[in-house]
Amino acid sequence: MLKTFKVITVIILISSSFIFGNPALFKAKKEFILNHINKKIELLNSFKSCVSNATKQSDLKKCRQNHKASIAKLKEEARAKREEFKSKK
């Protein structure tokens, strides 16, 4: 009975460290995600404005190309940051 209690206690302690993890890392991840969402919103608003101001097909094409490049850059930055977070685990 005592041995079982010790095993359960150890399991709970180990699992709690996985569940709660590093609070500083969690805070950094949360802040990064919120900033990433805000950047996406800014890019979409910029894209919307560009499309609204377009007067011909070539303008629309430029808007789309610029937006696509901006999104690709944002994705690369996010990928690098995720790798950084993984290495801190």
DALIN-V797633 format. One record per backbone hydrogen bond with DSSP energy under -0.5 kcal/mol. CO is the residue of the C=O (numbers start at 0). NH is the residue of the N-H. E is the energy in kcal/mol with one decimal. If there is no record, write none. Layout:
co=[CO/CO]
nh=[NH/NH]
e=[E/E]
This chain:
co=[0/1/2/3/4/5/6/7/8/9/10/11/12/13/14/15/16/20/21/22/23/24/25/26/27/28/29/30/31/32/33/34/35/36/37/38/39/40/41/42/43/44/45/46/47/48/49/50/55/55/56/57/58/59/60/61/62/63/64/65/66/67/68/69/70/71/72/73/74/75/76/77/78/79/80/81/82/83/84/84/85]
nh=[4/5/6/7/8/9/10/11/12/13/14/15/16/17/18/19/20/22/25/26/27/28/29/30/31/32/33/34/35/36/37/38/39/40/41/42/43/44/45/46/47/48/49/50/51/52/53/53/58/59/60/61/62/63/64/65/66/67/68/69/70/71/72/73/74/75/76/77/78/79/80/81/82/83/84/85/86/87/87/88/88]
e=[-2.0/-2.2/-2.3/-2.5/-2.4/-2.5/-2.4/-2.5/-2.4/-2.6/-2.8/-2.3/-1.4/-1.3/-2.4/-2.9/-1.5/-0.7/-2.5/-2.4/-2.2/-2.6/-2.7/-2.5/-2.5/-2.7/-2.4/-2.4/-2.7/-2.4/-2.1/-2.3/-2.2/-2.4/-2.4/-2.5/-2.6/-2.6/-2.4/-2.6/-2.8/-2.4/-2.5/-2.7/-2.5/-1.9/-0.7/-0.7/-0.7/-1.6/-2.2/-2.1/-2.4/-2.5/-2.6/-2.8/-2.5/-2.8/-2.3/-2.3/-2.7/-2.1/-2.1/-2.3/-2.6/-2.1/-2.2/-2.3/-2.6/-2.3/-2.1/-2.5/-2.0/-1.9/-2.4/-2.4/-2.0/-0.9/-0.7/-0.5/-1.0]
